[in-house]
Amino acid sequence: MFVTFSAIAIINNINNVDSIRSIADKLTNGKAKSIDYDRIQSFFSEKLYKNGILETNDKNIKKKKSHIHWEMNIIPENILYIICTPLLFLFKKNTAILILIFCIITIGWTILKTQTFNMFRSAETNYIIFIIGMVTLILFHEFGHCTALQYFGKRSKGIGFGFYFFSPILFADVNPSWTLSTNKRMVVDMGGFYFQLIITTIYLLIYNLTDEQTLLNISILSFFLFMFNMNPLINTDMYWFIADYLKYSNLNSEAMEELVSALKKDRPSKLNKFLLSFGLIKILFVSVVFVLITFFMFSTSLTIIQGKYIATLQTLIKDIITILGFFFFIKEIIEIFIRRIK
């Protein structure tokens, strides 16, 4: 990745006082003679504002669309700051090490005692406890990202809800992490895993004291959520961790660009093998997911046509989420195609 002198000069002059015009005047009078006001304004608009790196009140400037659809803010910045402040001590080095050791011992002991993976019993689930426990687990995961960010002196813009293709999700707005060092961003990336581990351990402790099966069921589901988040082929925590570790600002985009370069007649003599491999595996993964969603939709449609469809709450939720996933997937493909044409 190469950063031009002009970009560095502009960024170094950004503060909460000077306008774009003032920055332009400073730079054109200094060493950056090649920069004019129009280029600086374009840099702010196209690179900083649209990507959410800087904020603006200009409604004519629209941020680039994320892969999260129908997003809404459910916990605003000021409330989130109050929630995260008493949790900051959890990121002190010695405290974190002790907590991780305790969590690993507790989980290991519970597995040995109960053979956890054979102990999931949905029939014994208290659904009130289950809903409260799962919501707390997922929220606490997001608090982990926000608390890590706050520990390094930045503030999350809030926690939101939306749909990531076929899955309803909660997400934390941690865009200010882009101003942190690579190592600190990696801690923010892993903050969700860390807090999820803590709350899962608490559930297991209570389970061992009370034999409440629901808490064990939630803990097992937490493990599967953890595994889902370890998939770097979608924009999960592990994706961002790998991207930050390898110093790619947009791993997906750079991998696709490398693939396009490899297909050109005048392709570069040296290509990035990691980006090529990641891009190919990503395309394969997305294709398999698309085929599966299409198959489920076709099967459901056929069942409805044959009059064999049984409308239970579970099947309705599953089918609605599948339809939404298919809709969002097609929408993404069309938008990517339009952007490529432009």
C-alpha positions in Angstrom: 0.0 0.0 0.0 1.4 3.4 -0.9 0.3 6.8 0.6 1.1 9.9 -1.4 2.7 13.0 0.2 -0.4 15.0 -0.6 -2.6 12.6 1.4 -0.2 12.7 4.4 0.0 16.5 4.2 -3.8 16.8 4.2 -4.4 14.4 7.1 -1.7 16.0 9.2 -3.5 19.4 8.9 -6.9 18.1 9.9 -8.2 19.4 13.2 -11.5 20.6 14.7 -10.8 24.3 13.9 -9.7 24.8 10.4 -12.0 24.6 7.4 -11.2 22.8 4.2 -10.4 26.2 2.7 -8.0 27.0 5.5 -6.2 23.7 5.1 -5.9 24.3 1.4 -4.5 27.8 2.0 -1.9 26.3 4.4 -0.8 23.6 2.0 -0.6 25.7 -1.2 1.6 28.1 0.7 3.9 25.3 2.0 5.6 22.3 0.4 2.5 20.7 -1.1 2.4 23.0 -4.2 0.7 20.4 -6.3 -2.4 20.4 -4.1 -5.3 22.8 -4.9 -8.6 23.4 -3.1 -10.6 21.2 -5.5 -8.3 18.2 -5.0 -8.5 18.7 -1.2 -12.3 19.0 -1.2 -12.5 15.8 -3.4 -10.2 14.0 -1.0 -12.4 14.9 2.0 -15.6 14.0 0.1 -14.6 10.8 -1.7 -12.1 9.3 0.8 -12.8 10.6 4.3 -16.5 11.5 4.5 -17.9 8.7 2.3 -15.9 6.1 4.1 -17.0 7.3 7.5 -13.4 8.2 8.6 -14.6 11.8 9.2 -18.1 13.1 10.0 -19.9 15.8 8.1 -23.3 17.5 8.4 -23.5 17.8 4.7 -26.6 15.7 3.7 -25.5 15.8 0.0 -22.5 13.6 0.9 -23.7 10.0 1.3 -21.5 7.4 3.0 -20.6 4.3 1.1 -23.2 1.6 1.7 -22.2 -1.2 4.1 -23.2 -4.8 3.8 -25.6 -4.4 6.7 -29.1 -3.7 5.6 -32.0 -1.9 7.3 -29.6 -0.8 10.0 -30.8 1.2 13.0 -29.1 2.6 16.1 -30.4 1.0 19.3 -27.8 2.1 21.9 -26.6 5.7 21.3 -23.1 6.9 22.0 -23.7 8.7 25.3 -25.5 5.7 26.9 -22.9 3.3 25.6 -20.1 5.4 27.1 -21.8 5.1 30.5 -22.1 1.4 30.1 -18.5 0.8 29.0 -16.8 3.1 31.5 -17.0 0.7 34.6 -15.8 -2.2 32.3 -12.5 -0.6 31.3 -10.5 -2.4 34.0 -11.1 -5.7 32.1 -8.6 -4.6 29.5 -5.7 -4.0 31.9 -3.1 -6.5 30.9 -2.7 -8.4 34.3 -6.5 -8.4 34.8 -7.1 -9.8 31.3 -4.6 -12.6 31.7 -6.1 -13.7 35.0 -9.6 -13.6 33.6 -8.6 -15.6 30.5 -6.9 -18.3 32.7 -10.0 -18.5 34.9 -12.4 -18.7 31.9 -10.3 -21.5 30.3 -10.2 -23.5 33.6 -13.9 -23.1 34.2 -14.9 -24.1 30.7 -12.5 -27.1 30.7 -13.8 -28.3 34.1 -17.4 -28.0 32.9 -16.7 -30.0 29.8 -15.0 -32.7 31.7 -17.8 -32.8 34.3 -20.8 -32.7 32.0 -19.5 -33.8 28.6 -21.0 -30.6 27.4 -21.3 -31.4 23.7 -23.6 -34.2 24.5 -25.7 -32.2 26.9 -27.7 -29.8 24.8 -31.4 -30.6 25.6 -33.8 -28.2 24.0 -36.8 -29.9 25.8 -35.5 -28.6 29.1 -35.1 -25.0 27.9 -36.8 -22.2 29.8 -37.5 -19.8 26.9 -37.7 -16.7 29.0 -34.3 -17.3 30.5 -33.1 -18.4 27.0 -34.2 -15.1 25.3 -32.8 -12.9 28.1 -29.5 -14.9 28.2 -29.0 -14.8 24.4 -29.7 -11.1 24.2 -27.3 -10.4 27.1 -24.6 -12.6 25.5 -24.8 -10.9 22.1 -25.0 -7.4 23.6 -22.0 -8.1 25.9 -20.1 -9.2 22.8 -20.6 -5.8 21.2 -19.8 -4.1 24.5 -16.4 -5.8 24.3 -15.6 -4.0 21.0 -16.8 -0.7 22.4 -15.0 -1.0 25.7 -11.7 -1.9 24.0 -12.1 1.2 21.8 -12.9 3.4 24.8 -9.9 1.9 26.7 -7.6 3.3 24.0 -9.2 6.8 24.3 -11.8 6.6 21.5 -15.6 6.3 21.7 -17.9 4.1 19.8 -20.7 5.8 17.9 -23.2 3.3 19.2 -24.6 -0.2 18.8 -27.0 -1.0 16.0 -29.3 -3.7 14.6 -29.6 -4.8 11.0 -29.5 -7.7 8.5 -26.2 -9.0 7.2 -27.5 -11.0 4.2 -29.6 -13.8 5.7 -28.7 -13.1 9.4 -30.1 -10.5 11.8 -27.2 -9.1 13.7 -26.1 -6.5 16.3 -23.1 -4.5 15.4 -20.8 -1.9 17.1 -19.8 1.3 15.2 -16.0 1.3 16.0 -15.0 3.5 13.0 -12.8 5.7 15.3 -10.5 2.6 15.6 -9.0 3.5 12.2 -7.1 6.3 14.0 -5.4 3.7 16.3 -2.3 1.7 15.8 -2.5 -1.8 14.2 -2.0 -3.6 17.5 -4.7 -1.6 19.2 -7.1 -2.2 16.4 -6.5 -5.9 16.7 -7.4 -5.7 20.4 -10.7 -3.9 19.4 -11.3 -6.7 16.9 -10.9 -9.3 19.6 -12.7 -7.4 22.3 -16.0 -9.1 21.4 -14.6 -12.6 21.7 -13.1 -11.7 25.1 -16.3 -10.3 26.5 -18.3 -13.2 25.1 -15.9 -15.6 26.8 -16.5 -13.8 30.1 -20.3 -13.9 30.0 -20.2 -17.6 28.8 -18.0 -18.4 31.8 -20.5 -16.7 34.1 -23.4 -18.7 32.6 -21.4 -21.9 33.2 -20.6 -21.0 36.8 -24.3 -20.4 37.5 -25.2 -23.7 35.7 -22.7 -25.6 37.9 -24.3 -24.1 41.0 -28.0 -24.4 40.0 -28.2 -27.1 37.3 -30.2 -24.7 35.1 -30.1 -26.5 31.7 -31.0 -23.4 29.8 -27.7 -21.7 30.8 -25.7 -24.7 29.5 -27.7 -24.6 26.3 -26.8 -20.9 25.8 -23.2 -21.6 26.6 -23.1 -24.3 23.9 -24.7 -21.9 21.4 -22.1 -19.3 22.4 -19.5 -21.8 21.2 -21.1 -22.1 17.8 -21.5 -18.3 17.5 -17.8 -18.1 18.3 -17.0 -20.5 15.5 -19.3 -18.5 13.1 -17.3 -15.3 14.0 -14.1 -17.1 13.2 -15.0 -17.3 9.5 -12.9 -14.7 7.7 -14.8 -15.1 4.5 -17.6 -12.9 5.7 -17.1 -9.6 7.5 -16.8 -11.1 11.0 -14.4 -10.2 13.8 -11.8 -12.6 12.5 -12.0 -11.0 9.1 -11.1 -7.6 10.6 -8.4 -9.1 12.8 -6.7 -10.8 9.8 -7.0 -7.6 7.7 -5.5 -5.5 10.5 -2.7 -8.0 11.2 -1.7 -8.1 7.5 -2.3 -4.3 7.2 -5.0 -4.4 4.5 -7.5 -1.6 4.9 -10.1 -3.4 2.7 -9.1 -7.1 2.3 -12.2 -8.0 0.3 -11.7 -5.2 -2.2 -7.9 -5.7 -2.6 -8.4 -9.5 -3.1 -11.0 -8.9 -5.9 -8.7 -6.3 -7.5 -5.8 -8.8 -7.5 -8.0 -11.4 -9.2 -9.0 -8.9 -11.8 -5.3 -8.1 -12.4 -4.5 -11.8 -12.8 -7.1 -12.1 -15.5 -5.7 -9.2 -17.6 -3.5 -9.9 -20.6 -1.0 -7.3 -19.3 -1.1 -8.7 -15.7 1.8 -7.8 -13.4 4.8 -10.2 -13.3 4.3 -10.6 -9.5 0.9 -11.2 -8.0 0.0 -11.5 -4.3 -0.6 -15.2 -3.7 -2.5 -14.6 -0.5 -4.9 -12.1 -2.0 -5.5 -14.4 -5.0 -6.2 -17.4 -2.7 -8.4 -15.4 -0.5 -10.4 -13.9 -3.4 -10.9 -17.4 -5.0 -12.0 -19.0 -1.7 -14.3 -16.1 -1.1 -16.0 -16.4 -4.5 -16.4 -20.2 -3.9 -17.8 -19.7 -0.5 -20.3 -17.0 -1.6 -21.3 -19.2 -4.6 -22.0 -22.2 -2.3 -24.1 -20.0 0.1 -26.1 -18.6 -2.9 -26.8 -22.1 -4.2 -27.9 -23.3 -0.8 -30.2 -20.3 -0.3 -31.6 -20.8 -3.8 -32.2 -24.5 -3.1 -34.0 -23.8 0.1 -36.2 -21.2 -1.6 -37.0 -23.6 -4.4 -37.9 -26.4 -1.9 -40.1 -24.1 0.1 -41.9 -22.8 -3.0 -42.5 -26.4 -4.2 -43.9 -27.3 -0.8 -46.3 -24.4 -0.9 -47.4 -25.2 -4.4 -48.0 -28.9 -3.4 -50.1 -27.7 -0.4 -47.7 -29.4 2.0 -46.4 -26.3 3.7 -46.9 -26.3 7.5 -46.7 -22.8 8.9 -45.2 -22.9 12.3 -43.4 -20.0 14.0 -40.1 -21.7 13.5 -40.6 -22.4 9.7 -42.0 -18.9 9.1 -38.9 -17.2 10.7 -36.5 -19.5 8.8 -38.2 -18.9 5.5 -38.5 -15.1 6.0 -34.8 -14.9 6.8 -33.9 -17.1 3.8 -36.0 -14.8 1.5 -34.4 -11.7 2.9 -30.9 -13.2 2.5 -31.7 -14.0 -1.2 -33.0 -10.5 -1.8 -30.0 -8.8 -0.1 -27.6 -11.1 -2.0 -29.1 -10.2 -5.4 -29.1 -6.5 -4.5 -25.4 -6.7 -3.6 -24.5 -8.4 -6.8 -26.4 -5.8 -8.9 -24.8 -2.9 -7.0 -21.3 -4.3 -7.5 -22.0 -4.8 -11.2 -23.2 -1.2 -11.6 -20.2 0.1 -9.7 -17.9 -1.9 -12.0 -19.6 -0.5 -15.1 -19.2 3.1 -13.8 
